[in-house]
Amino acid sequence: MTQNTENETRELHGTRPVLVTSGTGKTGRRVVERLAARGVPVRAGSRNGEVVFDWSDPSGWEAALSGADAAYVAYYPDLAAPGAPEAMTAFGRIARECGVRRLVLLSGRGEPQAVVAEEALRAAAGDGELTVVRSAFFAQNFSEGALLDGVLGGELVFPAGGSAEPFVDADDLADVVVAALCGESGAGAVHEVTGPRPLTFAEAAAELARATGREVRYVPVTGPQYAAMLVEYGMPQAEAGFLAELFTMLLDGHNASVTDGLKQVLGRDPKPFTAFADEAARDGAWGA
């Protein structure tokens, strides 16, 4: 970033901070780091942090939003989950009352129910700027997410069949979010971001095996089989059923195409999955 851009960013936000919800999560902590590097005052909202923010407890939202200039909205567990539209309505109303003028919402690509939640936030936020970033499946799900144990154990068990997915790097996603928070991507836009090439889960497993030097294979299962496996691991049945249905829907092939959304915002191509795997292995994501 040039010095002029840094100055413009500071002038844009002044002394008013940006709230990052789920500020210790996969994308939230990356957004926090990037905003801080730009000199933007930032509040990292989390359940147990200095700025308390819990999606299951709306009573603390006003305090977290009060005085903020902008907010990154990363809803847990997923915008397609039951109750998400209601949460977005409540959050948008409080943000509007607190004078928050810019919201950037993380959404899922190809999720019809997530669009309902998007529109709920848009309606509740009123005149404030809302930018929506619809993301493909994160590459980091293999290195710091739900599929990490599968890579370490040598078997990626997932209900994706033979469908391909253009995995996007979470660092790229965070760069898009920060550009939107800082007013560099066009107010009110909807950005659909993907990686540069679709891979099947079997192809992703082969890339991970190459990068890690360990055996990693993909084991396809049905949605009900995956839900049963999650329940065996201790997940509540309702949550397991929701996740299994969500993944089965997302990975039925309708999201296999790539977009140029990331390049439109950042002016560069997204990181390939091969580069992600090599970097994560070098950084010790899967051990020595």
C-alpha positions in Angstrom: 0.0 0.0 0.0 1.3 3.5 -0.8 1.6 6.2 1.8 -1.2 8.2 0.1 -3.5 5.2 0.3 -2.7 4.8 4.0 -3.5 8.4 4.6 -6.7 8.2 2.7 -7.7 5.1 4.8 -7.1 6.9 8.0 -9.0 10.0 6.8 -11.9 7.7 5.7 -12.3 6.2 9.2 -10.9 9.0 11.3 -10.7 7.8 14.9 -13.9 5.7 14.6 -13.1 2.0 14.7 -14.2 -1.0 12.6 -16.0 -3.8 14.4 -15.0 -7.3 13.2 -17.5 -9.8 14.4 -16.1 -13.3 14.9 -12.8 -11.5 15.2 -10.8 -14.6 16.2 -12.3 -16.8 13.5 -10.8 -18.0 10.2 -11.6 -14.8 8.3 -12.1 -12.4 11.1 -8.6 -12.6 12.5 -7.2 -12.1 9.1 -9.3 -9.0 8.6 -8.3 -7.7 12.0 -4.6 -8.1 11.1 -5.0 -6.3 7.8 -7.0 -3.4 9.2 -4.4 -2.9 12.0 -1.6 -3.0 9.4 -3.3 -0.1 7.6 -3.6 1.9 10.8 -7.4 1.5 11.0 -8.7 1.4 14.6 -10.3 -2.1 15.0 -12.4 -3.9 17.5 -12.0 -7.7 17.4 -15.3 -9.0 18.6 -15.4 -12.4 20.2 -17.1 -14.3 23.0 -14.3 -14.0 25.5 -12.2 -11.1 24.1 -11.8 -7.5 25.2 -14.7 -6.6 22.9 -17.4 -9.0 23.8 -19.5 -10.1 20.8 -21.6 -13.3 20.7 -24.0 -14.1 17.9 -26.2 -16.0 20.4 -26.5 -13.0 22.8 -27.8 -9.9 21.1 -27.7 -8.0 24.4 -24.0 -7.2 23.8 -24.3 -6.0 20.2 -25.0 -2.4 20.9 -22.0 -1.9 23.1 -19.8 -3.5 20.4 -21.2 -1.4 17.6 -21.5 1.9 19.5 -19.2 4.5 17.9 -18.0 2.2 15.1 -17.7 3.5 11.6 -18.0 0.1 9.9 -18.4 -3.6 10.7 -17.5 -6.9 9.2 -20.4 -9.3 9.6 -19.3 -12.9 9.7 -22.3 -14.8 11.1 -22.0 -18.1 13.0 -22.9 -20.8 12.2 -23.9 -19.9 8.6 -26.2 -17.4 6.9 -28.3 -20.3 5.6 -28.9 -21.5 9.1 -32.4 -21.2 10.8 -32.6 -17.9 12.6 -30.0 -16.1 10.5 -32.5 -13.7 8.8 -33.8 -12.7 12.2 -30.3 -12.1 13.5 -29.4 -10.0 10.5 -32.5 -7.9 11.0 -31.6 -7.3 14.7 -28.0 -6.6 13.9 -28.8 -4.2 11.1 -31.3 -2.3 13.2 -28.7 -1.8 16.0 -26.0 -0.9 13.5 -28.3 1.8 12.0 -29.2 3.2 15.4 -25.5 3.3 16.3 -24.6 5.3 13.2 -22.6 2.6 11.5 -22.4 3.7 7.9 -20.7 0.7 6.2 -21.3 -3.0 6.6 -19.5 -5.9 4.8 -21.3 -9.2 5.0 -19.6 -12.6 4.4 -22.1 -14.8 2.6 -22.0 -18.2 0.9 -21.8 -18.6 -2.8 -24.9 -20.3 -4.3 -26.9 -20.4 -1.0 -30.5 -19.4 -1.6 -31.2 -19.2 2.1 -28.2 -17.0 2.6 -29.6 -14.5 0.2 -32.7 -14.2 2.4 -30.4 -13.3 5.3 -28.5 -10.8 3.1 -31.8 -9.0 2.2 -32.8 -9.0 5.8 -29.6 -7.1 6.8 -30.0 -4.8 3.8 -33.5 -3.8 4.8 -32.7 -3.3 8.4 -29.5 -1.3 7.9 -31.5 1.4 6.0 -29.3 4.0 4.3 -26.0 2.4 5.4 -23.7 0.9 2.8 -23.9 -2.9 2.6 -21.4 -4.8 0.6 -21.9 -8.6 0.3 -18.9 -11.0 -0.3 -20.2 -14.4 -1.5 -17.4 -16.9 -1.0 -16.5 -20.3 -2.4 -15.4 -23.1 0.0 -12.2 -22.0 1.9 -9.0 -23.8 1.1 -8.1 -23.3 4.8 -10.9 -25.7 5.8 -8.2 -28.3 5.1 -5.6 -26.7 7.3 -7.4 -25.0 10.2 -11.0 -26.0 9.9 -13.3 -29.0 9.9 -11.2 -31.1 7.5 -7.9 -30.7 9.3 -8.3 -33.9 11.3 -9.2 -35.7 8.0 -5.9 -34.6 6.4 -3.9 -35.6 9.5 -5.7 -39.0 9.6 -5.2 -39.6 5.9 -8.9 -39.7 4.9 -11.1 -36.8 3.8 -14.6 -38.0 4.5 -17.1 -35.6 2.9 -20.4 -35.5 1.0 -19.1 -33.9 -2.1 -19.3 -36.8 -4.6 -17.3 -36.1 -7.7 -18.2 -32.4 -7.9 -15.6 -29.8 -8.3 -15.2 -26.6 -6.2 -13.0 -23.5 -6.9 -11.5 -23.3 -3.4 -10.7 -19.8 -2.4 -7.8 -18.8 -0.1 -9.0 -17.2 3.1 -6.2 -14.6 2.8 -7.5 -13.5 -0.6 -11.0 -13.3 0.9 -9.8 -11.1 3.8 -8.1 -8.8 1.3 -11.5 -8.4 -0.5 -13.3 -7.7 2.8 -10.8 -5.1 3.9 -11.0 -3.3 0.5 -14.7 -3.2 0.9 -14.5 -2.0 4.5 -12.1 0.8 3.5 -14.4 1.9 0.6 -12.2 0.7 -2.2 -14.5 -1.7 -3.9 -17.7 0.2 -4.7 -20.4 0.7 -2.1 -23.4 -1.7 -2.1 -21.7 -4.2 -4.4 -22.1 -8.0 -4.4 -18.7 -9.7 -4.9 -18.6 -13.4 -5.7 -15.1 -14.7 -5.1 -13.6 -18.0 -6.0 -10.2 -19.6 -6.5 -8.7 -19.8 -10.1 -9.6 -23.4 -10.8 -12.2 -26.0 -9.8 -10.9 -29.1 -8.1 -12.7 -32.2 -7.0 -12.1 -33.3 -3.5 -10.1 -36.2 -4.8 -7.9 -33.8 -6.7 -7.6 -31.6 -3.6 -6.6 -34.7 -1.6 -3.9 -35.5 -4.1 -2.5 -31.9 -3.9 -2.5 -32.2 -0.1 -0.7 -35.5 -0.2 1.9 -34.1 -2.5 2.4 -31.0 -0.3 2.5 -32.9 3.0 4.3 -36.1 1.9 1.7 -38.2 3.6 -1.2 -40.3 2.4 -4.4 -38.3 2.0 -7.4 -39.8 0.1 -10.9 -38.6 -0.4 -13.7 -40.9 0.8 -17.1 -39.8 -0.6 -20.2 -40.4 1.6 -23.9 -39.4 1.4 -25.4 -36.6 3.3 -27.1 -38.9 5.8 -23.9 -40.9 6.3 -22.0 -37.7 7.0 -24.6 -36.5 9.5 -24.4 -39.8 11.3 -20.7 -39.5 11.5 -20.9 -36.0 13.0 -23.4 -37.2 15.6 -20.9 -40.0 16.5 -18.3 -37.3 17.1 -20.7 -35.6 19.6 -22.4 -33.0 17.4 -26.1 -32.4 18.2 -28.3 -34.2 15.7 -30.0 -31.0 14.4 -26.7 -29.2 13.7 -25.3 -32.3 12.1 -28.3 -32.7 9.8 -28.2 -29.0 8.9 -24.4 -29.1 8.0 -24.8 -32.3 6.0 -27.7 -30.9 4.0 -25.8 -27.6 3.5 -22.6 -29.3 2.2 -24.6 -31.7 0.0 -26.4 -28.7 -1.6 -23.3 -26.5 -2.0 -21.3 -29.3 -3.6 -23.9 -30.7 -6.0 -22.0 -29.1 -9.0 -23.8 -25.7 -9.3 -20.8 -23.9 -7.8 -18.2 -25.5 -9.9 -17.6 -22.4 -12.1 -15.0 -19.7 -11.4 -15.6 -16.0 -11.2 -13.4 -12.9 -11.6 -14.9 -11.2 -8.6 -11.6 -11.2 -6.7 -9.6 -9.8 -9.6 -12.2 -7.0 -10.1 -11.7 -5.9 -6.5 -8.0 -6.5 -6.0 -6.6 -6.2 -9.6 -4.8 -9.6 -9.3 -5.6 -13.3 -9.7 -6.6 -15.4 -6.8 -4.1 -17.8 -5.1 -4.1 -21.3 -6.6 -4.9 -24.3 -4.3 -1.4 -25.7 -5.1 0.2 -22.5 -3.7 -2.1 -22.7 -0.6 -1.1 -26.3 0.1 2.6 -25.6 -0.3 2.5 -22.5 2.0 0.4 -24.3 4.6 2.8 -27.3 4.6 5.8 -25.0 4.9 4.2 -23.2 7.8 3.6 -26.4 9.7 -0.2 -26.6 9.3 0.0 -30.4 9.2 3.0 -31.0 11.4 6.5 -31.8 10.3 
